Amino acid sequence: MKTITFISNTSWSMYNFRLGVLKALKKEGYKIVIIVLYDVWSEKLKKLEFDFYDISIERKGTDPIKDLMTLW
């Protein structure tokens, strides 16, 4: 099974702007992995049975060192 990973800074944006794509890809047989900062919309994505990983990311961060640490 092929895997497609989506990364965002909020679950809200994934749910409101990418849900159709996520569902269509899942229906086609892809494993969908979502990596986002946990928020209240995260539970809705989990209920739709997507693989979900919480990541600590600053939504308005401008520090490149912190960004590199997030990648690490």
For each residue, the residues with C-beta under 8 A, 3 or more apart:
1: 29 30 31
2: 29 30 31
3: 30 31 32 33
4: 25 30 31 32 33
5: 33 34 35
6: 14 18 22 32 33 34 35
7: 34 35 36 55
8: 11 13 14 18 34 35 36
9: 13 36 37 57 59
10: 13 14 36 37 39 41 59
11: 8 14 15 34 36 37 38 39 40 41 42 44 45
12: 15 16 39 40 41
13: 8 9 10 16 17 18
14: 6 8 10 11 17 18 19 22 34 36 41 45
15: 11 12 18 19 41 44 45
16: 12 13 19 41
17: 13 14
18: 6 8 13 14 15 21 22
19: 14 15 16 22 23 48
20: 23 24
21: 18 24 25
22: 6 14 18 19 25 26 32 34 48 50
23: 19 20 26 27 48
24: 20 21 27 28
25: 4 21 22 28 30 32
26: 22 23 29 30 32 50
27: 23 24
28: 24 25
29: 1 2 26
30: 1 2 3 4 25 26
31: 1 2 3 4 51
32: 3 4 6 22 25 26 50 51
33: 3 4 5 6 50 51 52 53
34: 5 6 7 8 11 14 22 45 50 51 52 53
35: 5 6 7 8 53 55
36: 7 8 9 10 11 14 39 42 52 53 54 55
37: 9 10 11 54 55 56 57 59
38: 11 42 54
39: 10 11 12 36 42
40: 11 12 43
41: 10 11 12 14 15 16 44 45
42: 11 36 38 39 45 46 52 54
43: 40 46 47
44: 11 15 41 47 48
45: 11 14 15 34 41 42 48 50 52
46: 42 43 49 50 52
47: 43 44
48: 19 22 23 44 45
49: 46
50: 22 26 32 33 34 45 46
51: 31 32 33 34
52: 33 34 36 42 45 46
53: 33 34 35 36
54: 36 37 38 42
55: 7 35 36 37 70
56: 37 70
57: 9 37 61 70
58: 61 63 66
59: 9 10 37
60:
61: 57 58 66 67
62:
63: 58 66 67
64: 67 68
65: 68 69
66: 58 61 63 69 70
67: 61 63 64 70 71
68: 64 65 71 72
69: 65 66 72
70: 55 56 57 66 67
71: 67 68
72: 68 69
